Amino acid sequence: MENKKVTEEKKIVRIKNIEIGSGKPVFMAGPCSIESEEHILEEAKALKEIGVDILRGGAFKPRTSPFDFQGLGMEGLEYFRKAADAVDLPFVTEVLSESDIEKMEEYVDMFQVGSRNMYNYALLKKLGKVNKPILLKRGFSATIKEWAMAAEYIAMGGNENIVFCERGIRSFSDYTRNTLDLAGAVLLKNMTGRPVIVDPSHGTGLRELIEPMTDASIACGLDGVIIEVHQCPDEALSDGKQTIDYETYRKIRNKY
């Protein structure tokens, strides 16, 4: 992989009428967690009005502390499907276990593999058999080669609809939640030809950095961003410090 030349083939991943990797940045946005049926419907309507391509939200939440909110599970997924259909938008959500894929498949438009599961090769292999696009987040300690090879586990099963997501890696610095590696993201895009988007929310952990890191990601020629947005971030059940409100999201979205 280290000596692989820049690929001549640019891959585009399609989700309904949305193209990721076509040259136009794609905006994925929504709350970290689905909190109730009313909550996700309001979020979906607000984001549709502001401008979003793909909704994001968590029904199954892997948390560092077992005492934190773990998500609504399949009930939350049903709420999300209804909300997405109500505003005619596709959505992406995280799958935690290979045993959940089959029951989730009828609801989701795109499966997300989270940072903690990038090394879960049994999960990746099974996702290679589904007919849904995969958003593959970088493990928080993963090298570029490991990240690229994780995608190959999916592709070997026949599913080539893979989008990489740079979400920050751990480093010596503790000023931000993670260190956002835009250079690595650009390098991976050039090496593989696959679309690469950026998660400035997890990548920084600070809502005041979301706008400049979104600008930087798009300036680098990357394929979009996935941002955590909530009607009242300080009251969000998870990741409030890295979540922006509607007006901040509107300001960012209006630039593009």
C-alpha positions in Angstrom: 0.0 0.0 0.0 2.9 2.4 0.8 4.1 2.2 -2.8 0.8 2.2 -4.5 0.4 4.9 -7.1 -2.4 7.4 -7.2 -5.4 5.6 -8.7 -6.7 6.7 -12.1 -10.2 5.7 -11.2 -12.4 8.0 -9.2 -15.1 6.1 -7.4 -18.5 7.7 -6.8 -20.9 6.4 -4.1 -24.6 7.0 -4.6 -27.3 7.1 -2.0 -30.6 7.6 -3.6 -30.1 10.8 -5.7 -27.0 11.9 -3.7 -23.5 11.4 -5.2 -20.5 11.3 -2.9 -17.2 11.8 -4.7 -18.5 13.7 -7.7 -16.7 16.9 -6.8 -19.5 18.6 -5.0 -19.2 18.5 -1.1 -21.9 16.5 0.6 -23.4 17.6 3.9 -24.4 15.0 6.4 -25.9 16.4 9.6 -28.1 15.6 12.6 -28.0 14.9 16.3 -25.5 12.5 17.9 -28.4 10.5 19.3 -32.1 10.0 18.4 -33.7 11.1 21.7 -37.4 10.6 20.9 -39.8 10.4 17.9 -40.7 14.1 18.2 -37.1 15.1 18.6 -35.8 13.4 15.4 -38.8 14.6 13.4 -38.1 18.2 14.4 -34.4 17.8 13.7 -35.1 16.4 10.2 -37.6 19.1 9.3 -35.2 21.9 10.5 -32.2 20.5 8.7 -34.2 19.9 5.5 -35.2 23.6 5.5 -31.6 24.7 6.1 -30.1 22.3 3.6 -28.7 18.8 4.2 -28.0 16.0 1.8 -28.0 13.1 4.3 -29.3 12.9 7.8 -27.2 11.4 10.6 -28.2 10.1 14.0 -27.4 7.3 16.4 -29.9 4.7 17.5 -27.2 2.4 18.9 -24.6 4.4 20.9 -21.2 2.9 21.9 -20.2 5.0 24.9 -17.0 5.0 27.0 -19.1 4.9 30.2 -21.8 2.2 30.5 -23.7 4.7 32.6 -24.2 7.2 29.7 -27.1 7.2 27.3 -26.8 4.1 25.0 -29.5 5.1 22.5 -33.0 3.9 21.8 -32.0 0.9 19.6 -34.4 -0.4 17.1 -37.2 1.8 18.4 -35.0 4.8 17.6 -34.3 3.4 14.2 -38.0 3.2 13.4 -38.4 6.8 14.5 -35.5 7.8 12.2 -37.0 6.0 9.2 -40.3 7.8 9.7 -38.6 11.2 10.0 -36.3 10.7 7.0 -39.3 9.6 4.9 -41.3 12.6 6.1 -38.7 15.0 4.6 -37.6 12.7 1.7 -34.0 12.4 2.8 -31.7 9.4 3.2 -30.0 8.7 6.5 -26.9 7.1 7.9 -26.6 5.4 11.3 -24.1 3.3 13.1 -24.2 -0.5 13.3 -22.4 -2.0 16.3 -22.7 -5.8 15.8 -22.8 -8.2 12.9 -25.9 -9.7 14.5 -27.7 -6.4 14.0 -27.1 -6.0 10.3 -30.1 -8.0 9.0 -32.7 -6.4 11.2 -31.3 -2.9 10.5 -31.0 -3.4 6.7 -34.7 -2.7 6.0 -34.5 0.7 7.7 -31.1 2.3 6.9 -29.9 3.9 3.7 -26.2 3.8 4.7 -24.4 1.8 7.5 -21.8 3.6 9.5 -18.9 1.7 11.0 -17.7 3.6 14.0 -14.1 4.2 15.1 -14.2 1.4 17.7 -15.3 -1.1 15.1 -12.9 -0.3 12.3 -10.9 -3.4 13.4 -14.0 -5.6 13.7 -13.2 -7.7 10.7 -16.2 -10.0 11.2 -18.5 -7.0 11.0 -16.7 -5.6 8.0 -16.8 -8.9 6.1 -20.6 -9.2 6.7 -21.1 -5.6 5.5 -19.4 -6.6 2.3 -22.4 -8.8 1.6 -25.1 -6.1 1.9 -26.4 -3.9 -0.8 -26.0 -0.6 1.1 -23.3 2.0 1.1 -20.9 1.9 4.1 -19.4 4.9 5.9 -16.1 3.7 7.3 -14.8 5.8 10.1 -11.1 5.8 11.0 -10.1 4.1 14.2 -8.7 6.6 16.7 -5.3 4.9 16.6 -5.3 3.6 13.0 -2.6 4.2 10.5 -3.5 5.1 6.9 -2.7 1.6 5.7 -4.9 0.0 8.4 -7.8 2.3 7.5 -7.4 1.5 3.8 -7.2 -2.3 4.5 -10.3 -2.2 6.6 -12.2 -1.0 3.5 -10.7 -3.9 1.5 -12.4 -6.4 4.0 -15.7 -4.9 2.9 -14.9 -4.7 -0.8 -13.7 -8.4 -0.9 -17.3 -9.3 -0.1 -18.5 -7.5 -3.2 -19.6 -4.2 -1.7 -17.6 -1.4 -3.3 -19.8 1.4 -2.1 -17.5 2.6 0.6 -16.9 6.2 1.9 -14.1 6.9 4.3 -14.6 9.3 7.2 -11.7 11.0 8.9 -12.8 11.6 12.5 -9.5 12.4 14.3 -6.8 10.3 15.9 -5.4 10.3 19.4 -2.1 12.2 19.9 -0.1 13.8 22.6 -2.4 16.9 22.6 -5.4 17.2 24.9 -6.6 20.6 23.9 -9.0 19.1 21.4 -10.8 15.7 21.7 -8.8 14.3 18.8 -6.3 15.5 16.2 -8.0 16.0 12.9 -5.7 14.5 10.2 -6.6 16.3 7.0 -3.3 15.5 5.4 -3.9 11.8 5.9 -7.5 12.1 4.6 -6.2 13.7 1.3 -3.5 11.1 1.0 -6.0 8.2 1.4 -8.3 9.8 -1.2 -5.4 10.0 -3.7 -4.3 6.5 -2.9 -7.7 4.7 -3.2 -9.8 6.9 -5.4 -12.7 6.4 -2.9 -14.6 9.3 -1.4 -13.4 10.7 1.9 -15.4 12.9 4.2 -14.5 14.6 7.5 -16.2 14.6 10.9 -15.1 17.9 12.5 -17.4 17.2 15.5 -15.5 14.1 16.8 -12.3 15.4 15.2 -12.1 18.4 17.5 -14.7 17.9 20.3 -15.3 21.7 20.3 -18.2 23.4 18.7 -16.3 26.6 18.0 -13.9 24.6 15.7 -16.6 23.0 13.5 -16.9 25.9 11.0 -13.1 26.4 10.4 -12.5 22.7 10.1 -15.4 22.3 7.7 -13.9 25.1 5.6 -10.5 23.5 5.7 -11.9 20.1 4.8 -13.7 21.4 1.7 -10.7 23.5 0.7 -8.6 20.4 0.7 -10.8 18.9 -1.9 -12.4 16.3 0.4 -15.9 15.1 -0.4 -18.0 16.5 2.4 -18.6 16.6 6.2 -20.7 14.9 8.8 -21.7 17.3 11.6 -23.5 16.9 14.8 -26.4 19.4 15.1 -29.1 19.8 17.8 -31.9 22.2 18.4 -30.4 22.9 21.9 -26.8 21.5 22.1 -26.4 22.1 25.8 -29.4 19.8 26.5 -28.3 17.0 24.1 -28.1 13.5 25.6 -24.7 12.9 24.1 -21.7 15.0 22.8 -23.2 18.4 23.5 -19.8 20.2 23.6 -19.1 19.3 20.0 -22.6 19.9 18.7 -23.7 23.1 17.0 -27.1 24.7 16.9 -29.3 25.4 13.8 -28.1 28.9 13.2 -24.4 27.9 13.3 -25.2 25.1 10.9 -27.1 27.5 8.6 -24.1 29.9 8.5 -21.8 27.0 7.5 -24.2 25.5 4.9 -24.9 28.9 3.3 -21.3 29.1 2.2 -21.7 26.1 0.0 
